Amino acid sequence: MKDIIITGRRVKCETLWLAACFVVAFLINVYAVISYRRPAIELFSQLGFVVVITAALYIVTAILRVLWMLLKYPIRHINNK
């Protein structure tokens, strides 16, 4: 069985994507708290929802990045011939 090696560069890249998704989800939460005039404590009491939104955003961005890679591969392959 062949070993799978995940480079440090890939781990750093995925961590940055996940952190960006968390920041976006947290900003959505901040907007909701401000627009619905809720107490500031809800920024932290709703972190469970923020984590779920983060996971959903990360999955969507991962799918979009894979699709982009699949679309980009034939173009790169044709240009190298």
C-alpha positions in Angstrom: 0.0 0.0 0.0 1.3 3.4 -1.0 1.8 6.1 1.7 0.1 9.4 1.3 2.3 12.4 2.1 0.7 15.7 3.0 3.2 18.6 2.7 3.5 21.4 5.2 2.6 23.8 2.4 -0.7 22.0 1.8 -1.5 22.0 5.5 -0.8 25.7 5.8 -2.9 26.5 2.7 -5.9 24.5 4.0 -5.5 26.1 7.5 -5.7 29.5 5.9 -8.8 28.5 3.9 -10.4 27.2 7.1 -9.5 30.4 9.0 -10.9 32.6 6.2 -14.2 30.6 6.3 -14.3 31.1 10.1 -13.8 34.8 9.8 -16.5 35.1 7.2 -18.9 33.0 9.3 -18.1 35.2 12.4 -18.7 38.4 10.4 -22.0 37.0 9.3 -22.8 36.4 13.0 -21.7 40.0 13.9 -23.9 41.4 11.2 -26.9 39.3 12.4 -26.4 40.4 16.0 -26.2 44.1 15.0 -29.0 44.0 12.6 -31.4 42.2 15.0 -30.2 44.4 17.9 -29.3 41.4 20.1 -27.0 41.5 23.1 -23.3 41.2 22.4 -23.1 38.0 24.4 -24.7 36.2 21.4 -21.5 36.6 19.5 -20.0 33.9 21.7 -23.1 32.0 22.7 -23.8 31.3 19.0 -20.3 29.9 18.2 -21.7 26.5 17.6 -23.7 27.9 14.6 -20.6 29.8 13.5 -18.6 26.5 13.5 -21.4 24.8 11.4 -21.4 27.7 9.0 -17.6 27.5 8.8 -17.7 23.8 7.9 -20.4 24.5 5.2 -18.4 27.3 3.7 -15.2 25.2 3.8 -16.9 22.3 2.0 -18.4 24.7 -0.6 -15.0 26.4 -1.2 -13.3 23.0 -1.4 -15.8 21.8 -4.0 -15.3 25.0 -6.0 -11.5 24.7 -5.8 -11.6 21.1 -7.0 -13.8 22.1 -9.9 -11.4 25.0 -10.7 -8.5 22.6 -10.6 -10.3 20.1 -12.9 -11.1 22.9 -15.4 -7.6 24.3 -15.3 -5.8 20.9 -15.8 -6.8 20.3 -19.4 -5.9 23.9 -20.4 -2.5 23.5 -18.8 -2.0 20.1 -20.3 -2.9 21.4 -23.8 -0.5 24.4 -23.5 2.4 22.1 -22.5 2.2 20.1 -25.8 
